[in-house]
Amino acid sequence: MQADSYAELEKTLPPILSRTEVPKLTGGLISAGRLANLDCLGQGPRRITLGRKVGYTRADFIAWMRSRGGRSEAEG
């Protein structure tokens, strides 16, 4: 993902996003089920919980995406 793509996410994502909103907010880039699986493995973004609901802060989610992101074809 390009740096400007992350900047765009920082502008458009809400301050806190629920796991179930992630697919819609990222254009289907990652599913809620995949996030749940990664969370069980300790490989997902740092989470917050409210009862049984799981969510992520914008900053933690974007930092996690940056840490996992490879280079896009445009970056070489």
N, C-alpha and C positions, 0 to 999 in steps of 0.2 A: 504494500500500500504506500502511496506517495505521501510525503510530508504534508502537502496541502490537503490531502484527504483526511488526515488526522486533525488538521486545523478546522476543517469543515465539520467533522464530528464534534469537536469541542464547542462549536457554535450551535449545532442543531440538537444534540442530545440533551435531555432534561438532566437536572442535577443528580437525580436518583432514578434509575431505571430498573424495572422488575425483570426477572429472568424471562417471563413470558412476553415482554415487549421487545426484547432484543432482536428476534428475527425481523420484525417489522421495521425497527429503527435502523437496522443495518442492511436492509434490502435483501434479507434472506442469507446473508453471508455466513451466519452461524445460527444453529437452531437451539431452542431452549433445552431439548434433550441432550444435545452435545455438551452444552454448558453444565448440565446436571451431572453427566458422566465425568467430565473433567474435574468438577468440584469434588466428586467422590474420590478421585485419584490425587487430589491436592494440587491440580494443575490449572484450575480455573482462576478467574480474577478474585480478588479479596471480596468476600460477600458480606452483606448485612442481612439480618433476618428480623422479621416482625411476625411473631407467631410462626406459622408454617410458610409464610411468604419469603421468598429470597430475592434480593436485589443487589445492585452494585452502584457505587458512586460513579459519576461520570469520569472523574480523574482516575480511579482505580481500573475501570473498564478500559479506558483508552491506554493507560500504561500497560495493561496486560496485553492488549492487542498489539501495541508497539513491540513488546518483548517477544511475541510470537510471530510477528509479521516478517515475511520475506520481502525481497525487493520485487517491485512490479517490473513488467517488461519495459516500461518507459524509463525506469531507472538503470536498466542495463543488466 
